[in-house]
């Protein structure tokens, strides 16, 4: 799906935590991996260049530094646009419930202004010295029964195919939802929506697809479902309005970013419908 993956790094271990995921994706898909350092005003250019080249050599990938024009988010997006077919990954540094604190201003602006899929990862701060590539075996697609949640289906299927992974389609129903007791096949009726979408994806894209119906709070249910796993990539549409600074991610996406500990592909809403190439 993508020819190149760009990981912006800023000299902190937080910014480097997503590299094993990006490296695993690049290794599986054949994409080129570039570590990008934006050199801001008054920075020691020689020191910055030495850092990014040493880090790139450590992982056996390309290191690239660019001088900032004054807005780091725009600098990152310019680098994404420079080579078509580039996916950008963004680390969120925040630890609070507020969205601005969760994403950080640069990550927020990249997601909001890019209108393209972005891989977002929340670093834990507990990174060890293991930097082996993380292989994704499952692409998780949460569907909420809305047209918005379904707009990202092609993107999720494309990821599953590129990563040779299983696409897991998940729907979360309220814990207190009850089917009509007079209906004999309540379980079948409960999962008919998610099962139908899974079968459509399998038939259209020729990938392995499974489905699951969970119950309860969407964030808590999916977080429990993913507990202890690192081999999952979540792909989901955002609910935010692109004109608002803070409303970049929906509440479920934000909650999973905080609690699930896995990378999430998100895309800010766009005015015109775009075709996703898979």
C-alpha distance (Angstrom), angle and dihedral (degrees) to the residues before:
residue distance angle dihedral
X1 . . .
X2 3.79 . .
X3 3.79 130.0 .
X4 3.79 95.4 -159.3
X5 3.79 138.6 23.1
X6 3.80 119.7 -153.7
X7 3.80 121.0 -157.7
X8 3.82 113.6 -170.3
X9 3.81 111.0 -146.6
X10 3.79 127.8 -172.0
X11 3.79 103.9 -171.3
X12 3.80 95.1 -88.9
X13 3.79 127.4 112.7
X14 3.81 87.3 -127.7
X15 3.79 91.0 65.3
X16 3.81 91.3 48.0
X17 3.83 97.2 53.6
X18 3.80 93.9 86.5
X19 3.82 93.9 54.0
X20 3.84 95.5 90.1
X21 3.81 89.0 55.2
X22 3.79 92.7 47.1
X23 3.79 90.3 45.9
X24 3.80 91.8 50.7
X25 3.79 91.7 49.7
X26 3.80 92.3 46.6
X27 3.80 92.3 48.4
X28 3.80 93.0 51.0
X29 3.80 97.5 42.5
X30 3.80 99.2 36.1
X31 3.80 92.5 -120.6
X32 3.79 121.0 149.6
X33 3.80 114.9 -111.8
X34 3.80 120.0 -143.1
X35 3.79 126.1 -175.0
X36 3.80 107.5 -149.3
X37 3.78 126.8 -158.0
X38 3.78 118.1 -171.7
X39 3.79 109.2 -151.0
X40 3.76 109.2 -143.5
X41 3.78 126.6 -158.3
X42 3.80 115.9 -69.4
X43 3.82 92.4 14.8
X44 3.81 119.3 136.5
X45 3.80 98.8 -106.7
X46 3.79 95.0 -165.3
X47 3.81 91.9 51.4
X48 3.80 92.4 46.3
X49 3.79 92.8 49.0
X50 3.80 91.1 48.7
X51 3.81 90.4 51.4
X52 3.79 96.8 50.2
X53 3.80 94.0 44.2
X54 3.81 92.2 48.8
X55 3.82 91.2 48.6
X56 3.79 91.6 47.5
X57 3.80 91.6 49.5
X58 3.80 89.5 51.0
X59 3.81 90.2 60.2
X60 3.79 96.9 32.5
X61 3.81 94.4 -117.9
X62 3.81 138.7 114.8
X63 3.78 120.7 -74.4
X64 3.78 119.6 -156.7
X65 3.79 133.4 176.6
X66 3.80 127.1 -167.4
X67 3.79 131.5 -174.7
X68 3.78 114.3 -113.6
X69 3.78 120.4 -117.5
X70 3.78 90.1 -154.2
X71 3.81 103.6 -78.1
X72 3.81 115.9 71.9
X73 3.81 94.7 -163.6
X74 3.80 90.8 54.1
X75 3.80 90.1 46.1
X76 3.81 89.9 55.0
X77 3.80 92.9 47.1
X78 3.81 90.6 48.5
X79 3.80 88.2 56.4
X80 3.80 90.1 49.1
X81 3.81 90.8 51.8
X82 3.80 92.7 45.9
X83 3.80 91.4 75.8
X84 3.82 117.4 31.6
X85 3.79 115.5 -128.5
X86 3.81 95.1 37.5
X87 3.81 122.5 146.9
X88 3.79 117.6 -158.8
X89 3.79 123.7 -150.7
X90 3.77 120.6 -153.6
X91 3.79 129.0 -165.1
X92 3.78 118.0 -145.0
X93 3.77 111.9 -142.8
X94 3.79 101.1 -173.4
X95 3.77 127.6 106.3
X96 3.80 103.1 -170.6
X97 3.78 135.1 90.5
X98 3.79 94.4 -112.8
X99 3.76 112.7 96.0
X100 3.78 96.0 -131.7
X101 3.79 90.0 53.3
X102 3.78 91.2 44.9
X103 3.77 98.0 53.3
X104 3.76 102.9 24.7
X105 3.79 121.1 -134.1
X106 3.82 97.8 -82.7
X107 3.80 95.3 47.6
X108 3.80 91.2 44.1
X109 3.79 93.0 51.7
X110 3.81 93.4 47.0
X111 3.80 91.4 53.2
X112 3.80 94.0 41.8
X113 3.80 99.0 44.0
X114 3.79 100.8 34.5
X115 3.83 98.7 64.8
X116 3.79 86.2 -162.4
X117 3.80 130.5 102.3
X118 3.81 111.4 -77.4
X119 3.79 127.4 -171.0
X120 3.81 107.9 -132.4
X121 3.79 123.2 -169.0
X122 3.79 130.1 179.4
X123 3.81 109.8 -142.3
X124 3.77 116.4 -137.8
X125 3.78 97.8 -152.2
X126 3.79 88.6 -129.6
X127 3.79 97.8 96.3
X128 3.79 113.5 153.5
X129 3.77 128.7 -159.2
X130 3.80 93.5 -87.3
X131 3.77 109.9 109.6
X132 3.78 101.5 165.2
X133 3.81 115.4 141.3
X134 3.80 114.4 -91.1
X135 3.79 110.9 -131.1
X136 3.79 114.9 -144.5
X137 3.81 111.7 -139.4
X138 3.81 99.0 166.9
X139 3.80 132.6 42.9
X140 3.80 109.0 -160.5
X141 3.80 118.1 -151.5
X142 3.83 114.1 -172.4
X143 3.82 112.1 -158.2
X144 3.76 122.9 -167.8
X145 3.77 101.5 -171.5
X146 3.82 91.9 -100.6
X147 3.78 131.7 113.9
X148 3.80 89.4 -122.2
X149 3.80 93.7 58.5
X150 3.80 89.3 48.6
X151 3.81 95.3 54.2
X152 3.80 90.5 82.0
X153 3.83 95.9 52.4
X154 3.81 95.1 101.0
X155 3.80 90.7 49.7
X156 3.81 91.3 51.3
X157 3.80 92.5 47.5
X158 3.78 90.8 49.1
X159 3.79 90.8 52.7
X160 3.79 92.5 49.1
X161 3.78 91.3 51.0
X162 3.81 94.7 45.3
X163 3.80 92.6 47.2
X164 3.82 93.7 42.3
X165 3.79 85.3 -126.0
X166 3.78 135.3 140.4
X167 3.79 116.0 -99.1
X168 3.80 109.1 -135.2
X169 3.80 113.0 -163.2
X170 3.80 111.6 -159.3
X171 3.77 133.5 -172.5
X172 3.79 124.0 -174.6
X173 3.80 117.3 -149.5
X174 3.80 125.0 -166.5
X175 3.79 112.7 -90.3
X176 3.81 91.3 -125.1
X177 3.81 96.1 48.0
X178 3.78 110.7 125.6
X179 3.75 131.0 -166.3
X180 3.79 121.9 -141.2
X181 3.85 104.2 -82.9
X182 3.80 89.3 -142.7
X183 3.80 90.2 65.2
X184 3.79 110.6 91.8
X185 3.79 99.2 -156.7
X186 3.79 101.8 47.0
X187 3.82 94.2 146.6
X188 3.79 91.3 54.1
X189 3.79 91.4 48.3
X190 3.81 91.6 48.5
X191 3.78 94.0 56.4
X192 3.81 98.1 34.6
X193 3.82 93.0 101.6
X194 3.79 97.3 50.1
X195 3.79 93.2 36.8
X196 3.80 91.4 52.7
X197 3.78 92.6 51.1
X198 3.79 91.2 47.5
X199 3.78 91.8 52.9
X200 3.80 91.4 47.5
X201 3.81 90.7 52.6
X202 3.79 92.2 47.6
X203 3.78 92.6 50.1
X204 3.81 96.5 43.7
X205 3.81 99.7 43.1
X206 3.78 103.7 26.5
X207 3.80 94.3 -127.1
X208 3.80 135.4 132.9
X209 3.80 108.3 -92.7
X210 3.78 132.3 -178.4
X211 3.80 131.8 170.5
X212 3.76 140.0 -149.7
X213 3.80 135.9 -170.5
X214 3.81 114.4 -148.5
X215 3.79 128.9 -173.0
X216 3.76 132.8 -140.4
X217 3.79 133.8 26.9
X218 3.83 108.8 1.0
X219 3.81 96.2 -132.3
X220 3.81 95.8 43.4
X221 3.80 93.3 43.5
X222 3.79 95.9 49.7
X223 3.81 92.3 41.6
X224 3.82 89.8 54.3
X225 3.79 90.2 46.6
X226 3.82 89.9 54.4
X227 3.79 97.0 40.1
X228 3.78 113.0 137.6
X229 3.80 94.8 8.0
X230 3.79 126.9 118.5
X231 3.81 97.6 167.7
X232 3.81 95.9 80.0
X233 3.79 131.4 99.8
X234 3.81 114.7 -164.5
X235 3.81 117.7 -150.6
X236 3.79 118.3 -168.2
X237 3.78 143.1 150.2
X238 3.80 119.9 -113.1
X239 3.76 125.4 -125.9
X240 3.78 98.9 -153.5
X241 3.77 125.8 118.9
X242 3.82 109.7 -118.1
X243 3.81 92.0 -140.4
X244 3.79 93.5 61.9
X245 3.77 121.8 80.9
X246 3.78 97.4 -145.0
X247 3.80 103.7 31.4
X248 3.77 97.1 78.6
X249 3.78 100.7 121.7
X250 3.76 129.4 34.4
X251 3.80 119.2 -115.5
X252 3.81 93.4 -102.2
X253 3.81 93.1 50.2
X254 3.79 91.3 47.2
X255 3.78 92.0 47.9
X256 3.79 93.2 49.9
X257 3.77 91.0 47.5
X258 3.79 88.2 57.7
X259 3.79 99.5 40.7
X260 3.80 111.4 25.0
X261 3.80 100.1 60.7
X262 3.81 94.2 -148.1
X263 3.82 131.8 107.2
X264 3.79 117.7 -91.7
X265 3.79 128.0 -155.9
X266 3.80 108.5 -143.4
X267 3.77 134.7 172.9
X268 3.78 127.6 -162.5
X269 3.80 116.1 -127.3
X270 3.78 116.2 -86.2
X271 3.78 128.6 -151.4
X272 3.77 95.3 -134.5
X273 3.79 125.9 42.1
X274 3.79 112.1 -103.5
X275 3.79 127.9 -156.6
X276 3.81 115.0 -127.5
X277 3.78 115.5 -143.9
X278 3.79 114.2 -138.3
